[in-house]
Protein backbone atom coordinates (compact mmCIF):
# COMPACT_ATOMS: atom_id res chain seq x y z
CA UNK A 1 0.00 0.00 0.00
CA UNK A 2 1.29 3.43 -0.95
CA UNK A 3 0.45 6.89 0.34
CA UNK A 4 0.95 9.57 -2.31
CA UNK A 5 0.43 13.08 -0.96
CA UNK A 6 -0.66 16.01 -3.10
CA UNK A 7 -2.62 14.03 -5.67
CA UNK A 8 -5.30 16.47 -6.74
CA UNK A 9 -3.19 17.32 -9.81
CA UNK A 10 0.25 17.28 -11.39
CA UNK A 11 3.21 15.05 -10.54
CA UNK A 12 1.43 13.38 -7.63
CA UNK A 13 -1.12 11.94 -10.03
CA UNK A 14 1.59 10.81 -12.46
CA UNK A 15 3.34 8.87 -9.71
CA UNK A 16 0.12 7.52 -8.24
CA UNK A 17 -0.85 6.09 -11.62
CA UNK A 18 2.55 4.45 -12.01
CA UNK A 19 2.34 2.77 -8.61
CA UNK A 20 -1.23 1.62 -9.23
CA UNK A 21 -0.24 0.10 -12.57
CA UNK A 22 2.59 -1.70 -10.75
CA UNK A 23 0.04 -3.23 -8.36
CA UNK A 24 -0.20 -0.86 -5.40
CA UNK A 25 -3.37 0.19 -3.63
CA UNK A 26 -3.26 3.86 -2.76
CA UNK A 27 -4.05 6.52 -0.22
CA UNK A 28 -4.44 9.79 -2.12
CA UNK A 29 -4.49 13.15 -0.37
CA UNK A 30 -5.34 16.79 -0.85
CA UNK A 31 -6.35 19.71 1.34
CA UNK A 32 -9.86 19.29 -0.12
CA UNK A 33 -11.08 15.72 -0.24
CA UNK A 34 -13.69 16.43 -2.92
CA UNK A 35 -10.96 17.35 -5.41
CA UNK A 36 -9.69 13.75 -5.25
CA UNK A 37 -12.88 12.11 -6.52
CA UNK A 38 -11.97 12.05 -10.25
CA UNK A 39 -8.55 10.58 -9.48
CA UNK A 40 -10.06 8.00 -7.12
CA UNK A 41 -12.33 6.83 -9.91
CA UNK A 42 -9.40 6.68 -12.32
CA UNK A 43 -7.32 4.51 -9.98
CA UNK A 44 -10.22 2.17 -9.29
CA UNK A 45 -10.76 1.83 -13.04
CA UNK A 46 -7.22 0.42 -13.14
CA UNK A 47 -8.35 -2.32 -10.76
CA UNK A 48 -6.71 -0.91 -7.62
CA UNK A 49 -8.12 0.59 -4.42
CA UNK A 50 -7.83 4.29 -3.65
CA UNK A 51 -8.68 5.86 -0.31
CA UNK A 52 -9.02 9.67 -0.50
CA UNK A 53 -8.00 11.51 2.67
CA UNK A 54 -7.80 15.17 3.57
CA UNK A 55 -4.27 16.38 4.36
CA UNK A 56 -2.81 19.78 5.07
CA UNK A 57 0.93 19.27 5.59
CA UNK A 58 1.17 22.63 7.41
CA UNK A 59 -0.93 21.11 10.22
CA UNK A 60 0.67 18.53 12.52
CA UNK A 61 -2.78 17.33 13.58
CA UNK A 62 -3.82 16.80 9.96
CA UNK A 63 -0.68 14.78 9.25
CA UNK A 64 -1.26 12.54 12.28
CA UNK A 65 -4.90 11.92 11.38
CA UNK A 66 -4.02 11.02 7.77
CA UNK A 67 -1.34 8.50 8.77
CA UNK A 68 -3.57 6.87 11.38
CA UNK A 69 -6.54 6.66 8.99
CA UNK A 70 -4.37 5.15 6.24
CA UNK A 71 -2.98 2.47 8.57
CA UNK A 72 -6.41 1.71 10.04
CA UNK A 73 -7.95 1.26 6.58
CA UNK A 74 -5.27 -0.94 5.01
CA UNK A 75 -3.63 -2.43 8.10
CA UNK A 76 -0.15 -1.29 7.05
CA UNK A 77 1.79 1.32 5.11
CA UNK A 78 4.51 0.08 2.76
CA UNK A 79 5.33 3.19 0.75
CA UNK A 80 5.17 6.95 1.22
CA UNK A 81 5.59 9.34 -1.69
CA UNK A 82 6.04 12.69 0.03
CA UNK A 83 4.91 14.89 -2.85
CA UNK A 84 2.73 17.70 -1.44
CA UNK A 85 4.39 21.04 -2.13
CA UNK A 86 3.98 24.61 -3.29
CA UNK A 87 5.90 27.52 -4.80
CA UNK A 88 5.79 31.30 -5.06
CA UNK A 89 7.80 32.83 -7.91
CA UNK A 90 9.21 36.24 -7.03
CA UNK A 91 12.48 38.14 -7.29
CA UNK A 92 14.37 37.72 -4.02
CA UNK A 93 13.84 41.37 -3.05
CA UNK A 94 10.05 40.91 -3.31
CA UNK A 95 9.77 37.74 -1.20
CA UNK A 96 7.77 38.39 1.96
CA UNK A 97 8.04 36.79 5.38
CA UNK A 98 4.75 35.00 4.72
CA UNK A 99 5.94 33.75 1.29
CA UNK A 100 8.98 32.19 2.95
CA UNK A 101 6.94 30.55 5.70
CA UNK A 102 4.37 29.15 3.27
CA UNK A 103 6.99 27.47 1.09
CA UNK A 104 9.29 26.16 3.83
CA UNK A 105 6.45 25.00 6.07
CA UNK A 106 4.86 23.11 3.18
CA UNK A 107 7.87 21.71 1.32
CA UNK A 108 10.33 21.08 4.14
CA UNK A 109 8.58 20.99 7.50
CA UNK A 110 5.62 19.15 5.98
CA UNK A 111 7.91 16.60 4.35
CA UNK A 112 9.67 15.89 7.64
CA UNK A 113 6.59 15.48 9.81
CA UNK A 114 4.71 13.41 7.23
CA UNK A 115 7.73 11.10 6.96
CA UNK A 116 7.95 10.96 10.76
CA UNK A 117 4.29 10.04 11.19
CA UNK A 118 4.49 7.28 8.60
CA UNK A 119 7.88 5.98 9.78
CA UNK A 120 6.42 5.44 13.26
CA UNK A 121 4.07 2.93 11.63
CA UNK A 122 6.70 1.37 9.35
CA UNK A 123 9.44 0.80 11.94
CA UNK A 124 7.61 -1.84 14.04
CA UNK A 125 7.20 -3.90 10.82
CA UNK A 126 10.86 -3.29 9.91
CA UNK A 127 9.88 -2.38 6.37
CA UNK A 128 9.20 0.81 4.50
CA UNK A 129 10.00 2.85 1.42
CA UNK A 130 9.89 6.63 1.82
CA UNK A 131 10.33 8.73 -1.31
CA UNK A 132 10.67 12.46 -0.73
CA UNK A 133 9.91 14.45 -3.85
CA UNK A 134 12.55 17.09 -4.43
CA UNK A 135 13.54 18.99 -7.54
CA UNK A 136 16.49 19.75 -9.75
CA UNK A 137 16.62 22.94 -7.66
CA UNK A 138 18.10 20.75 -4.90
CA UNK A 139 21.37 20.95 -6.86
CA UNK A 140 20.78 24.01 -9.09
CA UNK A 141 19.88 27.57 -8.13
CA UNK A 142 17.46 29.65 -10.20
CA UNK A 143 16.64 33.34 -9.90
CA UNK A 144 13.16 34.04 -8.57
CA UNK A 145 13.04 30.74 -6.65
CA UNK A 146 14.99 31.51 -3.48
CA UNK A 147 12.68 29.97 -0.85
CA UNK A 148 11.77 27.07 -3.17
CA UNK A 149 15.43 26.23 -3.84
CA UNK A 150 16.10 26.40 -0.09
CA UNK A 151 13.22 24.02 0.61
CA UNK A 152 14.33 21.52 -2.02
CA UNK A 153 17.97 21.66 -1.01
CA UNK A 154 16.78 21.04 2.53
CA UNK A 155 14.74 18.07 1.38
CA UNK A 156 17.85 16.51 -0.13
CA UNK A 157 19.82 16.92 3.11
CA UNK A 158 16.86 15.78 5.21
CA UNK A 159 16.61 12.61 3.11
CA UNK A 160 20.20 11.67 3.95
CA UNK A 161 19.66 12.28 7.66
CA UNK A 162 16.46 10.22 7.80
CA UNK A 163 18.10 7.41 5.82
CA UNK A 164 20.78 7.19 8.50
CA UNK A 165 18.18 7.36 11.29
CA UNK A 166 15.81 4.74 9.97
CA UNK A 167 18.01 2.41 7.93
CA UNK A 168 18.67 0.13 10.93
CA UNK A 169 14.90 -0.34 11.18
CA UNK A 170 14.43 -1.54 7.59
CA UNK A 171 13.12 1.76 6.21
CA UNK A 172 14.81 3.31 3.18
CA UNK A 173 14.54 7.02 2.46
CA UNK A 174 15.38 8.46 -0.94
CA UNK A 175 14.74 11.69 -2.83
CA UNK A 176 13.26 11.68 -6.33
CA UNK A 177 14.13 14.99 -7.97
CA UNK A 178 12.27 15.84 -11.20
CA UNK A 179 13.61 18.42 -13.59
CA UNK A 180 11.37 20.64 -15.72
CA UNK A 181 7.94 19.06 -16.08
CA UNK A 182 4.92 21.03 -17.31
CA UNK A 183 2.41 21.20 -14.45
CA UNK A 184 -0.40 23.52 -13.36
CA UNK A 185 2.03 25.11 -10.90
CA UNK A 186 4.44 26.29 -13.61
CA UNK A 187 2.01 26.62 -16.53
CA UNK A 188 2.64 30.36 -16.88
CA UNK A 189 6.24 29.65 -17.89
CA UNK A 190 5.24 27.22 -20.63
CA UNK A 191 2.99 29.83 -22.21
CA UNK A 192 6.18 31.65 -23.23
CA UNK A 193 7.51 29.83 -26.30
CA UNK A 194 10.79 31.74 -26.20
CA UNK A 195 11.39 30.46 -22.67
CA UNK A 196 10.49 26.88 -23.69
CA UNK A 197 12.99 27.06 -26.56
CA UNK A 198 15.67 28.38 -24.20
CA UNK A 199 14.90 25.62 -21.68
CA UNK A 200 15.05 22.83 -24.25
CA UNK A 201 18.34 24.16 -25.54
CA UNK A 202 19.83 23.68 -22.06
CA UNK A 203 18.50 20.12 -21.61
CA UNK A 204 20.75 17.49 -23.22
CA UNK A 205 17.69 15.43 -24.21
CA UNK A 206 16.19 18.61 -25.76
CA UNK A 207 12.72 18.44 -24.22
CA UNK A 208 10.92 18.96 -20.91
CA UNK A 209 9.83 15.94 -18.92
CA UNK A 210 6.70 14.03 -19.86
CA UNK A 211 4.39 12.27 -17.39
CA UNK A 212 5.68 8.76 -18.10
CA UNK A 213 9.30 9.82 -17.51
CA UNK A 214 8.79 9.48 -13.74
CA UNK A 215 7.14 6.04 -13.85
CA UNK A 216 10.23 3.85 -13.73
CA UNK A 217 11.99 5.93 -11.10
CA UNK A 218 9.14 6.03 -8.58
CA UNK A 219 8.31 2.32 -9.02
CA UNK A 220 12.00 1.43 -8.64
CA UNK A 221 12.43 3.42 -5.43
CA UNK A 222 9.18 1.98 -4.05
CA UNK A 223 10.11 -1.61 -4.81
CA UNK A 224 12.45 -4.25 -3.42
CA UNK A 225 14.70 -3.66 -6.43
CA UNK A 226 16.03 -0.63 -4.51
CA UNK A 227 16.38 -2.42 -1.16
CA UNK A 228 20.08 -1.52 -0.84
CA UNK A 229 19.65 2.11 -1.89
CA UNK A 230 18.99 4.75 0.73
CA UNK A 231 19.86 8.39 1.33
CA UNK A 232 20.20 9.04 -2.39
CA UNK A 233 18.84 11.70 -4.72
CA UNK A 234 17.72 10.43 -8.12
CA UNK A 235 17.51 13.25 -10.67
CA UNK A 236 15.01 12.71 -13.49
CA UNK A 237 15.82 15.86 -15.42
CA UNK A 238 16.85 15.05 -18.98
CA UNK A 239 20.41 15.92 -18.01
CA UNK A 240 19.95 19.62 -17.25
CA UNK A 241 21.84 19.18 -13.96
CA UNK A 242 25.00 18.50 -15.96
CA UNK A 243 25.12 22.27 -16.42
CA UNK A 244 25.46 21.85 -20.16
CA UNK A 245 24.68 24.76 -22.46
CA UNK A 246 24.65 24.91 -26.21
CA UNK A 247 28.14 25.53 -27.48
CA UNK A 248 28.79 27.85 -30.35
CA UNK A 249 31.85 26.98 -32.41
CA UNK A 250 33.25 29.76 -34.51
CA UNK A 251 34.92 28.87 -37.76
CA UNK A 252 38.50 30.06 -38.24
C-alpha positions as CSV (number, residue, x, y, z in Angstrom):
1,X,0.0,0.0,0.0
2,X,1.3,3.4,-1.0
3,X,0.5,6.9,0.3
4,X,0.9,9.6,-2.3
5,X,0.4,13.1,-1.0
6,X,-0.7,16.0,-3.1
7,X,-2.6,14.0,-5.7
8,X,-5.3,16.5,-6.7
9,X,-3.2,17.3,-9.8
10,X,0.3,17.3,-11.4
11,X,3.2,15.1,-10.5
12,X,1.4,13.4,-7.6
13,X,-1.1,11.9,-10.0
14,X,1.6,10.8,-12.5
15,X,3.3,8.9,-9.7
16,X,0.1,7.5,-8.2
17,X,-0.9,6.1,-11.6
18,X,2.6,4.4,-12.0
19,X,2.3,2.8,-8.6
20,X,-1.2,1.6,-9.2
21,X,-0.2,0.1,-12.6
22,X,2.6,-1.7,-10.7
23,X,0.0,-3.2,-8.4
24,X,-0.2,-0.9,-5.4
25,X,-3.4,0.2,-3.6
26,X,-3.3,3.9,-2.8
27,X,-4.1,6.5,-0.2
28,X,-4.4,9.8,-2.1
29,X,-4.5,13.1,-0.4
30,X,-5.3,16.8,-0.9
31,X,-6.4,19.7,1.3
32,X,-9.9,19.3,-0.1
33,X,-11.1,15.7,-0.2
34,X,-13.7,16.4,-2.9
35,X,-11.0,17.4,-5.4
36,X,-9.7,13.7,-5.3
37,X,-12.9,12.1,-6.5
38,X,-12.0,12.1,-10.3
39,X,-8.6,10.6,-9.5
40,X,-10.1,8.0,-7.1
41,X,-12.3,6.8,-9.9
42,X,-9.4,6.7,-12.3
43,X,-7.3,4.5,-10.0
44,X,-10.2,2.2,-9.3
45,X,-10.8,1.8,-13.0
46,X,-7.2,0.4,-13.1
47,X,-8.3,-2.3,-10.8
48,X,-6.7,-0.9,-7.6
49,X,-8.1,0.6,-4.4
50,X,-7.8,4.3,-3.7
51,X,-8.7,5.9,-0.3
52,X,-9.0,9.7,-0.5
53,X,-8.0,11.5,2.7
54,X,-7.8,15.2,3.6
55,X,-4.3,16.4,4.4
56,X,-2.8,19.8,5.1
57,X,0.9,19.3,5.6
58,X,1.2,22.6,7.4
59,X,-0.9,21.1,10.2
60,X,0.7,18.5,12.5
61,X,-2.8,17.3,13.6
62,X,-3.8,16.8,10.0
63,X,-0.7,14.8,9.3
64,X,-1.3,12.5,12.3
65,X,-4.9,11.9,11.4
66,X,-4.0,11.0,7.8
67,X,-1.3,8.5,8.8
68,X,-3.6,6.9,11.4
69,X,-6.5,6.7,9.0
70,X,-4.4,5.1,6.2
71,X,-3.0,2.5,8.6
72,X,-6.4,1.7,10.0
73,X,-7.9,1.3,6.6
74,X,-5.3,-0.9,5.0
75,X,-3.6,-2.4,8.1
76,X,-0.1,-1.3,7.0
77,X,1.8,1.3,5.1
78,X,4.5,0.1,2.8
79,X,5.3,3.2,0.8
80,X,5.2,7.0,1.2
81,X,5.6,9.3,-1.7
82,X,6.0,12.7,0.0
83,X,4.9,14.9,-2.9
84,X,2.7,17.7,-1.4
85,X,4.4,21.0,-2.1
86,X,4.0,24.6,-3.3
87,X,5.9,27.5,-4.8
88,X,5.8,31.3,-5.1
89,X,7.8,32.8,-7.9
90,X,9.2,36.2,-7.0
91,X,12.5,38.1,-7.3
92,X,14.4,37.7,-4.0
93,X,13.8,41.4,-3.1
94,X,10.1,40.9,-3.3
95,X,9.8,37.7,-1.2
96,X,7.8,38.4,2.0
97,X,8.0,36.8,5.4
98,X,4.8,35.0,4.7
99,X,5.9,33.7,1.3
100,X,9.0,32.2,3.0
101,X,6.9,30.5,5.7
102,X,4.4,29.1,3.3
103,X,7.0,27.5,1.1
104,X,9.3,26.2,3.8
105,X,6.5,25.0,6.1
106,X,4.9,23.1,3.2
107,X,7.9,21.7,1.3
108,X,10.3,21.1,4.1
109,X,8.6,21.0,7.5
110,X,5.6,19.2,6.0
111,X,7.9,16.6,4.3
112,X,9.7,15.9,7.6
113,X,6.6,15.5,9.8
114,X,4.7,13.4,7.2
115,X,7.7,11.1,7.0
116,X,8.0,11.0,10.8
117,X,4.3,10.0,11.2
118,X,4.5,7.3,8.6
119,X,7.9,6.0,9.8
120,X,6.4,5.4,13.3
121,X,4.1,2.9,11.6
122,X,6.7,1.4,9.4
123,X,9.4,0.8,11.9
124,X,7.6,-1.8,14.0
125,X,7.2,-3.9,10.8
126,X,10.9,-3.3,9.9
127,X,9.9,-2.4,6.4
128,X,9.2,0.8,4.5
129,X,10.0,2.9,1.4
130,X,9.9,6.6,1.8
131,X,10.3,8.7,-1.3
132,X,10.7,12.5,-0.7
133,X,9.9,14.4,-3.9
134,X,12.5,17.1,-4.4
135,X,13.5,19.0,-7.5
136,X,16.5,19.7,-9.8
137,X,16.6,22.9,-7.7
138,X,18.1,20.8,-4.9
139,X,21.4,21.0,-6.9
140,X,20.8,24.0,-9.1
141,X,19.9,27.6,-8.1
142,X,17.5,29.6,-10.2
143,X,16.6,33.3,-9.9
144,X,13.2,34.0,-8.6
145,X,13.0,30.7,-6.7
146,X,15.0,31.5,-3.5
147,X,12.7,30.0,-0.9
148,X,11.8,27.1,-3.2
149,X,15.4,26.2,-3.8
150,X,16.1,26.4,-0.1
151,X,13.2,24.0,0.6
152,X,14.3,21.5,-2.0
153,X,18.0,21.7,-1.0
154,X,16.8,21.0,2.5
155,X,14.7,18.1,1.4
156,X,17.8,16.5,-0.1
157,X,19.8,16.9,3.1
158,X,16.9,15.8,5.2
159,X,16.6,12.6,3.1
160,X,20.2,11.7,4.0
161,X,19.7,12.3,7.7
162,X,16.5,10.2,7.8
163,X,18.1,7.4,5.8
164,X,20.8,7.2,8.5
165,X,18.2,7.4,11.3
166,X,15.8,4.7,10.0
167,X,18.0,2.4,7.9
168,X,18.7,0.1,10.9
169,X,14.9,-0.3,11.2
170,X,14.4,-1.5,7.6
171,X,13.1,1.8,6.2
172,X,14.8,3.3,3.2
173,X,14.5,7.0,2.5
174,X,15.4,8.5,-0.9
175,X,14.7,11.7,-2.8
176,X,13.3,11.7,-6.3
177,X,14.1,15.0,-8.0
178,X,12.3,15.8,-11.2
179,X,13.6,18.4,-13.6
180,X,11.4,20.6,-15.7
181,X,7.9,19.1,-16.1
182,X,4.9,21.0,-17.3
183,X,2.4,21.2,-14.4
184,X,-0.4,23.5,-13.4
185,X,2.0,25.1,-10.9
186,X,4.4,26.3,-13.6
187,X,2.0,26.6,-16.5
188,X,2.6,30.4,-16.9
189,X,6.2,29.7,-17.9
190,X,5.2,27.2,-20.6
191,X,3.0,29.8,-22.2
192,X,6.2,31.7,-23.2
193,X,7.5,29.8,-26.3
194,X,10.8,31.7,-26.2
195,X,11.4,30.5,-22.7
196,X,10.5,26.9,-23.7
197,X,13.0,27.1,-26.6
198,X,15.7,28.4,-24.2
199,X,14.9,25.6,-21.7
200,X,15.0,22.8,-24.2
201,X,18.3,24.2,-25.5
202,X,19.8,23.7,-22.1
203,X,18.5,20.1,-21.6
204,X,20.8,17.5,-23.2
205,X,17.7,15.4,-24.2
206,X,16.2,18.6,-25.8
207,X,12.7,18.4,-24.2
208,X,10.9,19.0,-20.9
209,X,9.8,15.9,-18.9
210,X,6.7,14.0,-19.9
211,X,4.4,12.3,-17.4
212,X,5.7,8.8,-18.1
213,X,9.3,9.8,-17.5
214,X,8.8,9.5,-13.7
215,X,7.1,6.0,-13.8
216,X,10.2,3.9,-13.7
217,X,12.0,5.9,-11.1
218,X,9.1,6.0,-8.6
219,X,8.3,2.3,-9.0
220,X,12.0,1.4,-8.6
221,X,12.4,3.4,-5.4
222,X,9.2,2.0,-4.1
223,X,10.1,-1.6,-4.8
224,X,12.5,-4.2,-3.4
225,X,14.7,-3.7,-6.4
226,X,16.0,-0.6,-4.5
227,X,16.4,-2.4,-1.2
228,X,20.1,-1.5,-0.8
229,X,19.7,2.1,-1.9
230,X,19.0,4.8,0.7
231,X,19.9,8.4,1.3
232,X,20.2,9.0,-2.4
233,X,18.8,11.7,-4.7
234,X,17.7,10.4,-8.1
235,X,17.5,13.2,-10.7
236,X,15.0,12.7,-13.5
237,X,15.8,15.9,-15.4
238,X,16.9,15.0,-19.0
239,X,20.4,15.9,-18.0
240,X,20.0,19.6,-17.2
241,X,21.8,19.2,-14.0
242,X,25.0,18.5,-16.0
243,X,25.1,22.3,-16.4
244,X,25.5,21.8,-20.2
245,X,24.7,24.8,-22.5
246,X,24.6,24.9,-26.2
247,X,28.1,25.5,-27.5
248,X,28.8,27.9,-30.4
249,X,31.9,27.0,-32.4
250,X,33.3,29.8,-34.5
251,X,34.9,28.9,-37.8
252,X,38.5,30.1,-38.2
